[in-house]
Amino acid sequence: MRKTIVWIVVLAALAAIMLPAGCSLLAPATSFKQVDSQGLLDAQAKGAQIVDVRSEGEYKLGHITGSINVPVETVQSAAANWDRSGTYVIYCASGARSADSVKVMQSMGFRQLLELKGGLNGWTGKLVTEDQPAAGVIKTAGKPVMLEFYTDS
Amino acid sequence: MKPLVERLEKQYAGKVEFRLLNVESDAAANDLASKLGVQYVPTFMFVNANGVRAGSQVGEMTEQALTTSLNALN
């Protein structure tokens, strides 16, 4: 009985030490740094490559200046020849695809990875579009129209 | 979002025309989005019967917000 209590105390102490440090007994830590808009610009100024992991269609609608488009499903093949010691800032629309991309790149040996917090939803800067917005007049058939622009992903 | 939009499309049949534009798979939709300055998806745009843009909303919309915007067109 006494031995059992001792073991419980030891395990509790170990858990108290390891959990706050982000340790896991099941998998290695895969933390990465998140940056805000200014953080992205600062990193870009220092030479970081900005990577937009949204679809090509989304990218065409507007993207961060200087970014390259590497859709999330192509990250592994595209990054195969990239410099592992380089710094990369990954972003998408909301942060889900960029988180997946960062995990893929971490598993490939990249260590200087940053993620735009909240994706473009948190971006406060301007976006570049391939065509500047035009004053569009939408043709109607005499009744109101609701347009929804969407993607499947 | 899709089931809600499809339900409202039936509800507003004959009153408001719904144009659902996949900017990823439809080149014409992508071109129109660029011309209209759409930068995010989803984006909802509300156009009155005269073809004048009455409003737009970026991001997911609740049923209440959608019906409010749709009702304002009639």
gemmi code that builds the backbone of each chain (N, CA, C; Angstrom):
import gemmi

chains = {
    "A": [
        ("MET", (0.836, -1.213, 0.000), (0.000, 0.000, 0.000), (0.869, 1.261, 0.000)),
        ("ARG", (1.910, 1.185, 0.875), (2.793, 2.345, 0.987), (3.559, 2.575, -0.317)),
        ("LYS", (3.971, 1.440, -0.936), (4.685, 1.544, -2.222), (3.807, 2.201, -3.283)),
        ("THR", (2.552, 1.820, -3.280), (1.614, 2.377, -4.257), (1.496, 3.883, -4.098)),
        ("ILE", (1.386, 4.315, -2.880), (1.270, 5.749, -2.606), (2.528, 6.485, -3.062)),
        ("VAL", (3.681, 5.877, -2.809), (4.951, 6.490, -3.220), (4.985, 6.650, -4.744)),
        ("TRP", (4.567, 5.586, -5.455), (4.562, 5.646, -6.924), (3.606, 6.726, -7.434)),
        ("ILE", (2.442, 6.842, -6.824), (1.471, 7.866, -7.237), (2.075, 9.247, -7.058)),
        ("VAL", (2.756, 9.451, -5.936), (3.374, 10.749, -5.664), (4.463, 11.037, -6.692)),
        ("VAL", (5.278, 10.020, -7.000), (6.367, 10.200, -7.976), (5.793, 10.550, -9.351)),
        ("LEU", (4.778, 9.811, -9.794), (4.178, 10.062, -11.106), (3.530, 11.440, -11.170)),
        ("ALA", (2.878, 11.827, -10.088), (2.236, 13.149, -10.046), (3.283, 14.242, -10.147)),
        ("ALA", (4.414, 14.031, -9.456), (5.486, 15.023, -9.499), (6.060, 15.134, -10.907)),
        ("LEU", (6.249, 13.980, -11.577), (6.763, 13.979, -12.955), (5.816, 14.715, -13.891)),
        ("ALA", (4.520, 14.437, -13.735), (3.521, 15.093, -14.588), (3.535, 16.596, -14.363)),
        ("ALA", (3.674, 17.016, -13.124), (3.684, 18.443, -12.803), (4.889, 19.138, -13.428)),
        ("ILE", (5.994, 18.408, -13.515), (7.204, 18.995, -14.103), (7.099, 19.045, -15.624)),
        ("MET", (6.592, 17.962, -16.232), (6.630, 17.832, -17.691), (5.512, 18.565, -18.409)),
        ("LEU", (4.309, 18.535, -17.896), (3.184, 19.101, -18.635), (3.286, 20.599, -18.870)),
        ("PRO", (3.696, 21.402, -17.883), (3.803, 22.835, -18.160), (4.845, 23.156, -19.221)),
        ("ALA", (5.823, 22.283, -19.366), (6.865, 22.521, -20.360), (6.427, 22.081, -21.750)),
        ("GLY", (5.211, 21.576, -21.848), (4.699, 21.185, -23.155), (5.183, 19.819, -23.584)),
        ("CYS", (5.663, 19.038, -22.662), (6.167, 17.718, -23.007), (5.014, 16.744, -23.179)),
        ("SER", (5.232, 15.764, -23.979), (4.244, 14.719, -24.146), (4.959, 13.386, -24.107)),
        ("LEU", (4.357, 12.429, -23.452), (4.960, 11.114, -23.397), (4.676, 10.336, -24.668)),
        ("LEU", (3.733, 10.812, -25.461), (3.298, 10.066, -26.644), (3.967, 10.533, -27.935)),
        ("ALA", (4.271, 11.800, -28.034), (4.825, 12.310, -29.292), (5.753, 13.472, -29.003)),
        ("PRO", (6.734, 13.693, -29.873), (7.640, 14.819, -29.675), (6.921, 16.138, -29.853)),
        ("ALA", (7.413, 17.168, -29.176), (6.794, 18.481, -29.293), (6.944, 19.014, -30.712)),
        ("THR", (5.884, 19.594, -31.247), (5.944, 20.151, -32.596), (5.432, 21.577, -32.557)),
        ("SER", (5.974, 22.341, -31.649), (5.507, 23.721, -31.539), (6.135, 24.570, -32.635)),
        ("PHE", (5.472, 25.644, -32.977), (6.027, 26.580, -33.936), (5.522, 27.959, -33.550)),
        ("LYS", (6.234, 28.954, -34.019), (5.918, 30.313, -33.598), (4.859, 30.931, -34.512)),
        ("GLN", (3.946, 31.622, -33.917), (2.952, 32.356, -34.692), (3.317, 33.838, -34.675)),
        ("VAL", (3.070, 34.501, -35.780), (3.364, 35.928, -35.865), (2.106, 36.676, -36.314)),
        ("ASP", (2.043, 37.938, -35.971), (0.946, 38.770, -36.453), (1.394, 39.453, -37.761)),
        ("SER", (0.607, 40.387, -38.240), (0.908, 41.033, -39.520), (2.285, 41.696, -39.499)),
        ("GLN", (2.555, 42.413, -38.411), (3.842, 43.107, -38.333), (4.988, 42.108, -38.256)),
        ("GLY", (4.751, 41.032, -37.534), (5.767, 39.988, -37.411), (6.096, 39.376, -38.764)),
        ("LEU", (5.063, 39.210, -39.585), (5.288, 38.677, -40.936), (6.135, 39.644, -41.760)),
        ("LEU", (5.791, 40.917, -41.677), (6.534, 41.926, -42.444), (7.990, 42.011, -41.977)),
        ("ASP", (8.184, 41.909, -40.664), (9.544, 41.946, -40.114), (10.358, 40.756, -40.628)),
        ("ALA", (9.725, 39.582, -40.595), (10.422, 38.378, -41.062), (10.736, 38.486, -42.552)),
        ("GLN", (9.772, 39.021, -43.303), (9.969, 39.177, -44.750), (11.142, 40.118, -45.021)),
        ("ALA", (11.237, 41.177, -44.208), (12.322, 42.148, -44.382), (13.686, 41.521, -44.104)),
        ("LYS", (13.664, 40.473, -43.273), (14.922, 39.785, -42.941), (15.214, 38.630, -43.895)),
        ("GLY", (14.363, 38.477, -44.894), (14.647, 37.466, -45.910), (13.771, 36.239, -45.882)),
        ("ALA", (12.780, 36.212, -45.007), (11.906, 35.035, -44.945), (11.059, 34.931, -46.216)),
        ("GLN", (10.806, 33.707, -46.621), (9.933, 33.471, -47.772), (8.497, 33.313, -47.271)),
        ("ILE", (7.588, 34.053, -47.855), (6.183, 33.961, -47.470), (5.514, 32.911, -48.364)),
        ("VAL", (4.817, 31.980, -47.747), (4.204, 30.874, -48.500), (2.697, 30.857, -48.257)),
        ("ASP", (1.952, 30.992, -49.316), (0.487, 30.961, -49.267), (0.051, 29.549, -49.637)),
        ("VAL", (-0.551, 28.831, -48.682), (-0.900, 27.431, -48.938), (-2.379, 27.247, -49.297)),
        ("ARG", (-3.032, 28.332, -49.702), (-4.413, 28.208, -50.169), (-4.423, 27.702, -51.620)),
        ("SER", (-5.606, 27.550, -52.160), (-5.713, 27.081, -53.542), (-5.290, 28.189, -54.509)),
        ("GLU", (-5.044, 27.779, -55.727), (-4.649, 28.749, -56.754), (-5.749, 29.801, -56.961)),
        ("GLY", (-7.010, 29.329, -56.921), (-8.122, 30.255, -57.111), (-8.190, 31.311, -56.028)),
        ("GLU", (-8.017, 30.879, -54.795), (-8.033, 31.833, -53.681), (-6.856, 32.804, -53.791)),
        ("TYR", (-5.713, 32.273, -54.182), (-4.502, 33.102, -54.287), (-4.707, 34.223, -55.310)),
        ("LYS", (-5.359, 33.870, -56.414), (-5.571, 34.868, -57.470), (-6.472, 36.002, -57.009)),
        ("LEU", (-7.345, 35.675, -56.068), (-8.281, 36.697, -55.592), (-7.612, 37.731, -54.694)),
        ("GLY", (-6.475, 37.390, -54.176), (-5.769, 38.336, -53.311), (-4.762, 37.623, -52.430)),
        ("HIS", (-3.540, 38.129, -52.412), (-2.502, 37.486, -51.599), (-1.529, 38.529, -51.083)),
        ("ILE", (-0.700, 38.116, -50.156), (0.281, 39.016, -49.558), (1.430, 39.232, -50.548)),
        ("THR", (1.834, 40.479, -50.675), (2.910, 40.835, -51.597), (4.159, 40.000, -51.329)),
        ("GLY", (4.705, 39.450, -52.387), (5.943, 38.689, -52.257), (5.755, 37.227, -51.898)),
        ("SER", (4.504, 36.813, -51.714), (4.262, 35.410, -51.352), (4.299, 34.531, -52.595)),
        ("ILE", (4.549, 33.257, -52.350), (4.424, 32.287, -53.429), (3.267, 31.366, -53.091)),
        ("ASN", (2.622, 30.833, -54.119), (1.457, 29.979, -53.904), (1.862, 28.501, -53.979)),
        ("VAL", (1.713, 27.826, -52.853), (1.972, 26.387, -52.791), (0.770, 25.755, -52.087)),
        ("PRO", (-0.228, 25.326, -52.827), (-1.414, 24.739, -52.201), (-1.029, 23.622, -51.227)),
        ("VAL", (-1.760, 23.554, -50.135), (-1.404, 22.668, -49.020), (-1.096, 21.237, -49.451)),
        ("GLU", (-1.839, 20.748, -50.444), (-1.631, 19.354, -50.847), (-0.341, 19.160, -51.644)),
        ("THR", (0.310, 20.274, -52.012), (1.547, 20.150, -52.790), (2.782, 20.564, -51.988)),
        ("VAL", (2.573, 20.897, -50.705), (3.686, 21.423, -49.901), (4.852, 20.445, -49.836)),
        ("GLN", (4.556, 19.180, -49.592), (5.632, 18.196, -49.410), (6.509, 18.085, -50.659)),
        ("SER", (5.876, 18.018, -51.822), (6.671, 17.877, -53.050), (7.374, 19.182, -53.393)),
        ("ALA", (6.692, 20.319, -53.184), (7.301, 21.606, -53.529), (8.488, 21.934, -52.629)),
        ("ALA", (8.365, 21.590, -51.352), (9.407, 21.965, -50.396), (10.596, 21.009, -50.387)),
        ("ALA", (10.497, 19.945, -51.157), (11.561, 18.925, -51.133), (12.939, 19.520, -51.432)),
        ("ASN", (12.970, 20.527, -52.301), (14.272, 21.096, -52.690), (14.555, 22.448, -52.040)),
        ("TRP", (13.731, 22.840, -51.090), (13.949, 24.131, -50.444), (15.060, 24.027, -49.398)),
        ("ASP", (15.647, 25.172, -49.084), (16.711, 25.266, -48.084), (16.125, 25.029, -46.688)),
        ("ARG", (16.569, 23.952, -46.039), (16.029, 23.601, -44.715), (16.387, 24.642, -43.649)),
        ("SER", (17.430, 25.412, -43.894), (17.852, 26.387, -42.876), (17.182, 27.756, -43.077)),
        ("GLY", (16.411, 27.874, -44.134), (15.745, 29.154, -44.414), (14.559, 29.387, -43.493)),
        ("THR", (14.094, 30.630, -43.470), (12.918, 30.977, -42.664), (11.712, 31.115, -43.594)),
        ("TYR", (10.625, 30.519, -43.189), (9.413, 30.534, -43.998), (8.224, 30.970, -43.132)),
        ("VAL", (7.410, 31.845, -43.685), (6.169, 32.229, -42.999), (5.019, 31.631, -43.802)),
        ("ILE", (4.255, 30.793, -43.158), (3.179, 30.070, -43.832), (1.838, 30.710, -43.462)),
        ("TYR", (0.980, 30.874, -44.453), (-0.363, 31.377, -44.131), (-1.401, 30.761, -45.063)),
        ("CYS", (-2.642, 30.811, -44.605), (-3.780, 30.380, -45.426), (-4.929, 31.331, -45.103)),
        ("ALA", (-6.151, 30.877, -45.205), (-7.273, 31.779, -44.951), (-7.519, 31.987, -43.463)),
        ("SER", (-7.476, 30.886, -42.713), (-7.829, 31.010, -41.294), (-6.830, 30.369, -40.337)),
        ("GLY", (-5.892, 29.592, -40.864), (-4.884, 28.988, -40.001), (-4.887, 27.475, -39.991)),
        ("ALA", (-5.925, 26.848, -40.533), (-5.999, 25.382, -40.498), (-5.007, 24.750, -41.469)),
        ("ARG", (-5.029, 25.205, -42.703), (-4.145, 24.615, -43.708), (-2.686, 24.968, -43.443)),
        ("SER", (-2.462, 26.170, -42.901), (-1.074, 26.545, -42.615), (-0.518, 25.688, -41.482)),
        ("ALA", (-1.350, 25.357, -40.499), (-0.893, 24.496, -39.397), (-0.521, 23.121, -39.938)),
        ("ASP", (-1.343, 22.599, -40.834), (-1.031, 21.298, -41.445), (0.277, 21.375, -42.231)),
        ("SER", (0.454, 22.481, -42.957), (1.651, 22.636, -43.784), (2.906, 22.729, -42.921)),
        ("VAL", (2.794, 23.452, -41.809), (3.935, 23.586, -40.902), (4.339, 22.216, -40.364)),
        ("LYS", (3.357, 21.404, -40.011), (3.664, 20.058, -39.500), (4.388, 19.225, -40.553)),
        ("VAL", (3.919, 19.340, -41.785), (4.577, 18.597, -42.876), (6.015, 19.065, -43.018)),
        ("MET", (6.215, 20.385, -43.008), (7.566, 20.920, -43.199), (8.469, 20.597, -42.013)),
        ("GLN", (7.901, 20.586, -40.819), (8.700, 20.197, -39.641), (9.188, 18.758, -39.783)),
        ("SER", (8.308, 17.911, -40.278), (8.690, 16.497, -40.434), (9.756, 16.331, -41.508)),
        ("MET", (9.881, 17.343, -42.371), (10.894, 17.288, -43.437), (12.224, 17.889, -42.992)),
        ("GLY", (12.237, 18.446, -41.776), (13.498, 18.979, -41.270), (13.587, 20.491, -41.226)),
        ("PHE", (12.532, 21.184, -41.630), (12.544, 22.652, -41.544), (12.358, 23.052, -40.078)),
        ("ARG", (13.130, 24.022, -39.620), (13.052, 24.421, -38.218), (12.695, 25.896, -38.042)),
        ("GLN", (12.930, 26.699, -39.056), (12.633, 28.130, -38.941), (11.276, 28.398, -39.603)),
        ("LEU", (10.241, 27.970, -38.934), (8.906, 28.101, -39.510), (8.048, 29.025, -38.659)),
        ("LEU", (7.398, 29.939, -39.321), (6.474, 30.850, -38.650), (5.115, 30.707, -39.312)),
        ("GLU", (4.088, 30.956, -38.544), (2.735, 30.874, -39.093), (2.011, 32.180, -38.818)),
        ("LEU", (1.329, 32.703, -39.827), (0.547, 33.925, -39.627), (-0.671, 33.581, -38.769)),
        ("LYS", (-0.738, 34.151, -37.601), (-1.812, 33.838, -36.650), (-3.175, 34.225, -37.219)),
        ("GLY", (-4.057, 33.245, -37.302), (-5.400, 33.509, -37.814), (-5.486, 33.602, -39.323)),
        ("GLY", (-4.367, 33.368, -40.000), (-4.372, 33.449, -41.464), (-4.743, 34.841, -41.960)),
        ("LEU", (-5.296, 34.883, -43.157), (-5.650, 36.189, -43.723), (-6.766, 36.875, -42.936)),
        ("ASN", (-7.498, 36.083, -42.146), (-8.519, 36.713, -41.290), (-7.881, 37.684, -40.300)),
        ("GLY", (-6.611, 37.422, -39.966), (-5.926, 38.293, -39.022), (-4.965, 39.262, -39.685)),
        ("TRP", (-4.929, 39.247, -40.994), (-3.993, 40.093, -41.743), (-4.530, 41.515, -41.846)),
        ("THR", (-3.716, 42.472, -41.488), (-4.185, 43.858, -41.507), (-3.605, 44.659, -42.675)),
        ("GLY", (-2.722, 44.051, -43.431), (-2.124, 44.758, -44.560), (-2.944, 44.625, -45.835)),
        ("LYS", (-2.387, 45.117, -46.909), (-3.080, 45.054, -48.197), (-2.841, 43.701, -48.861)),
        ("LEU", (-3.695, 43.415, -49.826), (-3.531, 42.200, -50.613), (-3.327, 42.582, -52.071)),
        ("VAL", (-2.580, 41.785, -52.764), (-2.359, 42.005, -54.189), (-3.328, 41.130, -54.967)),
        ("THR", (-3.984, 41.684, -55.957), (-4.826, 40.880, -56.831), (-4.253, 40.951, -58.235)),
        ("GLU", (-4.503, 39.932, -59.011), (-3.965, 39.931, -60.374), (-4.648, 41.000, -61.222)),
        ("ASP", (-5.920, 41.214, -60.967), (-6.644, 42.285, -61.653), (-7.166, 43.224, -60.588)),
        ("GLN", (-6.987, 44.484, -60.780), (-7.506, 45.434, -59.808), (-9.032, 45.432, -59.865)),
        ("PRO", (-9.663, 45.633, -58.725), (-11.123, 45.618, -58.697), (-11.735, 46.609, -59.685)),
        ("ALA", (-12.691, 46.152, -60.432), (-13.368, 47.027, -61.393), (-14.762, 47.318, -60.880)),
        ("ALA", (-15.311, 48.409, -61.329), (-16.674, 48.757, -60.941), (-17.610, 47.809, -61.676)),
        ("GLY", (-17.963, 46.725, -61.032), (-18.763, 45.713, -61.716), (-20.251, 45.988, -61.617)),
        ("VAL", (-20.902, 45.920, -62.719), (-22.358, 45.984, -62.721), (-22.838, 44.606, -63.145)),
        ("ILE", (-23.593, 43.984, -62.270), (-24.016, 42.616, -62.527), (-25.352, 42.627, -63.253)),
        ("LYS", (-25.411, 41.903, -64.328), (-26.651, 41.852, -65.095), (-27.687, 41.008, -64.365)),
        ("THR", (-28.880, 41.534, -64.278), (-29.950, 40.791, -63.614), (-31.075, 40.532, -64.608)),
        ("ALA", (-31.913, 39.608, -64.247), (-33.074, 39.301, -65.094), (-34.313, 39.971, -64.515)),
        ("GLY", (-34.129, 41.159, -63.979), (-35.261, 41.920, -63.456), (-35.606, 41.623, -62.019)),
        ("LYS", (-34.814, 40.771, -61.399), (-35.051, 40.520, -59.972), (-33.716, 40.515, -59.237)),
        ("PRO", (-33.755, 40.724, -57.929), (-32.502, 40.793, -57.167), (-31.681, 39.507, -57.280)),
        ("VAL", (-30.394, 39.663, -57.031), (-29.473, 38.525, -57.138), (-28.620, 38.454, -55.877)),
        ("MET", (-28.426, 37.247, -55.398), (-27.423, 37.041, -54.360), (-26.308, 36.174, -54.943)),
        ("LEU", (-25.079, 36.682, -54.881), (-23.952, 35.903, -55.359), (-23.184, 35.374, -54.153)),
        ("GLU", (-22.782, 34.137, -54.242), (-21.876, 33.600, -53.214), (-20.630, 33.094, -53.919)),
        ("PHE", (-19.491, 33.667, -53.570), (-18.213, 33.189, -54.085), (-17.654, 32.224, -53.053)),
        ("TYR", (-17.311, 31.019, -53.480), (-16.860, 30.015, -52.529), (-15.843, 29.076, -53.177)),
        ("THR", (-15.251, 28.249, -52.341), (-14.437, 27.135, -52.835), (-14.865, 25.887, -52.091)),
        ("ASP", (-14.492, 24.739, -52.609), (-14.841, 23.477, -51.947), (-13.928, 23.191, -50.770)),
        ("SER", (-12.727, 23.789, -50.788), (-11.758, 23.469, -49.732), (-11.922, 24.405, -48.554)),
    ],
    "B": [
        ("MET", (-22.464, 25.683, -44.470), (-23.025, 26.857, -45.155), (-23.882, 26.432, -46.343)),
        ("LYS", (-23.432, 25.372, -47.039), (-24.128, 24.964, -48.261), (-25.583, 24.564, -48.022)),
        ("PRO", (-25.882, 23.724, -47.020), (-27.292, 23.358, -46.801), (-28.174, 24.570, -46.513)),
        ("LEU", (-27.648, 25.521, -45.761), (-28.422, 26.721, -45.441), (-28.717, 27.516, -46.713)),
        ("VAL", (-27.693, 27.714, -47.534), (-27.878, 28.488, -48.771), (-28.869, 27.783, -49.691)),
        ("GLU", (-28.770, 26.462, -49.772), (-29.687, 25.720, -50.649), (-31.127, 25.815, -50.141)),
        ("ARG", (-31.265, 25.805, -48.851), (-32.624, 25.923, -48.273), (-33.203, 27.305, -48.555)),
        ("LEU", (-32.362, 28.326, -48.390), (-32.839, 29.690, -48.641), (-33.114, 29.917, -50.128)),
        ("GLU", (-32.347, 29.237, -50.967), (-32.578, 29.369, -52.412), (-33.994, 28.904, -52.763)),
        ("LYS", (-34.419, 27.820, -52.135), (-35.789, 27.327, -52.369), (-36.804, 28.289, -51.767)),
        ("GLN", (-36.493, 28.780, -50.590), (-37.414, 29.683, -49.891), (-37.632, 30.983, -50.664)),
        ("TYR", (-36.574, 31.451, -51.332), (-36.657, 32.732, -52.044), (-36.838, 32.540, -53.557)),
        ("ALA", (-37.190, 31.339, -53.976), (-37.382, 31.064, -55.401), (-38.410, 32.031, -55.989)),
        ("GLY", (-38.051, 32.651, -57.098), (-38.960, 33.608, -57.741), (-38.798, 35.016, -57.222)),
        ("LYS", (-38.139, 35.151, -56.067), (-37.959, 36.484, -55.482), (-36.510, 36.964, -55.644)),
        ("VAL", (-35.571, 36.082, -55.356), (-34.147, 36.424, -55.466), (-33.444, 35.295, -56.225)),
        ("GLU", (-32.637, 35.685, -57.201), (-31.865, 34.681, -57.946), (-30.562, 34.393, -57.204)),
        ("PHE", (-30.286, 33.133, -56.971), (-29.046, 32.746, -56.285), (-28.015, 32.319, -57.331)),
        ("ARG", (-26.830, 32.919, -57.279), (-25.743, 32.505, -58.170), (-24.583, 32.035, -57.288)),
        ("LEU", (-24.353, 30.758, -57.292), (-23.319, 30.171, -56.440), (-22.085, 29.910, -57.299)),
        ("LEU", (-21.009, 30.612, -56.999), (-19.861, 30.674, -57.895), (-18.623, 30.075, -57.243)),
        ("ASN", (-18.197, 28.952, -57.758), (-16.993, 28.288, -57.243), (-15.771, 28.890, -57.938)),
        ("VAL", (-15.032, 29.706, -57.222), (-13.908, 30.419, -57.831), (-12.719, 29.504, -58.107)),
        ("GLU", (-12.792, 28.292, -57.570), (-11.674, 27.358, -57.745), (-11.837, 26.550, -59.026)),
        ("SER", (-13.053, 26.137, -59.301), (-13.266, 25.232, -60.441), (-13.865, 25.937, -61.652)),
        ("ASP", (-14.330, 27.159, -61.476), (-15.012, 27.876, -62.554), (-14.214, 29.132, -62.916)),
        ("ALA", (-13.608, 29.117, -64.076), (-12.745, 30.233, -64.491), (-13.539, 31.529, -64.620)),
        ("ALA", (-14.771, 31.425, -65.134), (-15.598, 32.626, -65.296), (-15.945, 33.219, -63.929)),
        ("ALA", (-16.203, 32.346, -62.972), (-16.503, 32.808, -61.611), (-15.295, 33.500, -61.010)),
        ("ASN", (-14.145, 32.937, -61.256), (-12.906, 33.516, -60.742), (-12.663, 34.891, -61.370)),
        ("ASP", (-12.936, 34.979, -62.649), (-12.761, 36.254, -63.362), (-13.717, 37.306, -62.809)),
        ("LEU", (-14.964, 36.908, -62.600), (-15.956, 37.849, -62.062), (-15.563, 38.302, -60.656)),
        ("ALA", (-15.093, 37.362, -59.857), (-14.666, 37.697, -58.488), (-13.541, 38.724, -58.517)),
        ("SER", (-12.616, 38.547, -59.436), (-11.500, 39.495, -59.551), (-12.013, 40.876, -59.942)),
        ("LYS", (-12.930, 40.903, -60.904), (-13.475, 42.190, -61.359), (-14.239, 42.911, -60.259)),
        ("LEU", (-14.854, 42.120, -59.386), (-15.650, 42.722, -58.317), (-14.830, 42.968, -57.048)),
        ("GLY", (-13.555, 42.613, -57.114), (-12.681, 42.882, -55.968), (-12.864, 41.927, -54.816)),
        ("VAL", (-13.401, 40.753, -55.097), (-13.572, 39.756, -54.040), (-12.204, 39.201, -53.667)),
        ("GLN", (-11.890, 39.245, -52.379), (-10.560, 38.817, -51.944), (-10.587, 37.582, -51.059)),
        ("TYR", (-11.729, 37.305, -50.481), (-11.825, 36.154, -49.579), (-13.009, 35.294, -49.985)),
        ("VAL", (-12.972, 34.058, -49.598), (-14.134, 33.192, -49.740), (-14.485, 32.619, -48.366)),
        ("PRO", (-15.755, 32.481, -48.050), (-16.857, 32.904, -48.914), (-17.089, 34.413, -48.845)),
        ("THR", (-17.572, 34.959, -49.950), (-18.058, 36.334, -49.974), (-19.472, 36.319, -50.538)),
        ("PHE", (-20.343, 37.001, -49.865), (-21.724, 37.115, -50.316), (-21.935, 38.528, -50.849)),
        ("MET", (-22.596, 38.627, -51.989), (-22.851, 39.936, -52.574), (-24.344, 40.030, -52.900)),
        ("PHE", (-24.929, 41.127, -52.524), (-26.368, 41.313, -52.715), (-26.587, 42.433, -53.715)),
        ("VAL", (-27.319, 42.118, -54.773), (-27.487, 43.043, -55.896), (-28.976, 43.264, -56.113)),
        ("ASN", (-29.367, 44.512, -56.234), (-30.806, 44.755, -56.419), (-31.227, 44.497, -57.870)),
        ("ALA", (-32.512, 44.627, -58.127), (-33.044, 44.265, -59.441), (-32.448, 45.100, -60.566)),
        ("ASN", (-31.930, 46.269, -60.234), (-31.326, 47.134, -61.255), (-29.847, 46.820, -61.493)),
        ("GLY", (-29.328, 45.846, -60.803), (-27.927, 45.472, -60.998), (-26.962, 46.270, -60.155)),
        ("VAL", (-27.479, 46.985, -59.189), (-26.614, 47.793, -58.322), (-26.320, 47.018, -57.044)),
        ("ARG", (-25.060, 46.995, -56.675), (-24.670, 46.256, -55.479), (-25.259, 46.928, -54.235)),
        ("ALA", (-26.044, 46.166, -53.502), (-26.675, 46.724, -52.304), (-25.856, 46.451, -51.058)),
        ("GLY", (-24.986, 45.464, -51.128), (-24.155, 45.157, -49.970), (-23.386, 43.885, -50.193)),
        ("SER", (-22.409, 43.672, -49.357), (-21.654, 42.422, -49.435), (-21.158, 42.051, -48.047)),
        ("GLN", (-20.859, 40.792, -47.899), (-20.413, 40.293, -46.606), (-19.316, 39.266, -46.832)),
        ("VAL", (-18.211, 39.448, -46.153), (-17.108, 38.494, -46.257), (-17.181, 37.541, -45.071)),
        ("GLY", (-17.067, 36.253, -45.362), (-17.079, 35.255, -44.294), (-18.442, 34.604, -44.142)),
        ("GLU", (-18.485, 33.615, -43.284), (-19.729, 32.875, -43.061), (-20.824, 33.805, -42.552)),
        ("MET", (-22.054, 33.526, -42.949), (-23.181, 34.341, -42.492), (-24.184, 33.452, -41.771)),
        ("THR", (-24.797, 34.003, -40.751), (-25.847, 33.268, -40.050), (-27.122, 33.349, -40.887)),
        ("GLU", (-28.072, 32.466, -40.576), (-29.342, 32.478, -41.295), (-30.038, 33.825, -41.125)),
        ("GLN", (-29.960, 34.340, -39.926), (-30.622, 35.626, -39.660), (-30.008, 36.747, -40.490)),
        ("ALA", (-28.681, 36.762, -40.562), (-28.005, 37.800, -41.333), (-28.319, 37.670, -42.821)),
        ("LEU", (-28.363, 36.426, -43.296), (-28.665, 36.206, -44.718), (-30.089, 36.651, -45.059)),
        ("THR", (-31.034, 36.240, -44.232), (-32.427, 36.588, -44.538), (-32.656, 38.104, -44.418)),
        ("THR", (-31.959, 38.725, -43.509), (-32.077, 40.184, -43.380), (-31.611, 40.865, -44.668)),
        ("SER", (-30.469, 40.412, -45.173), (-29.926, 40.988, -46.407), (-30.823, 40.675, -47.609)),
        ("LEU", (-31.337, 39.461, -47.654), (-32.199, 39.060, -48.779), (-33.520, 39.827, -48.751)),
        ("ASN", (-34.091, 39.976, -47.575), (-35.345, 40.703, -47.450), (-35.185, 42.168, -47.839)),
        ("ALA", (-34.011, 42.710, -47.574), (-33.767, 44.117, -47.879), (-33.731, 44.368, -49.391)),
        ("LEU", (-33.555, 43.311, -50.170), (-33.495, 43.464, -51.639), (-34.881, 43.611, -52.256)),
        ("ASN", (-35.903, 43.140, -51.541), (-37.254, 43.162, -52.114), (-38.034, 44.405, -51.687)),
    ],
}
model = gemmi.Model(1)
for chain_id, residues in chains.items():
    chain = gemmi.Chain(chain_id)
    for i, (resn, *xyz) in enumerate(residues, 1):
        res = gemmi.Residue()
        res.name, res.seqid = resn, gemmi.SeqId(i, " ")
        for name, pos in zip(("N", "CA", "C"), xyz):
            atom = gemmi.Atom()
            atom.name, atom.element = name, gemmi.Element(name[0])
            atom.pos, atom.b_iso = gemmi.Position(*pos), 0.0
            res.add_atom(atom)
        chain.add_residue(res)
    model.add_chain(chain)
structure = gemmi.Structure()
structure.add_model(model)
structure.setup_entities()
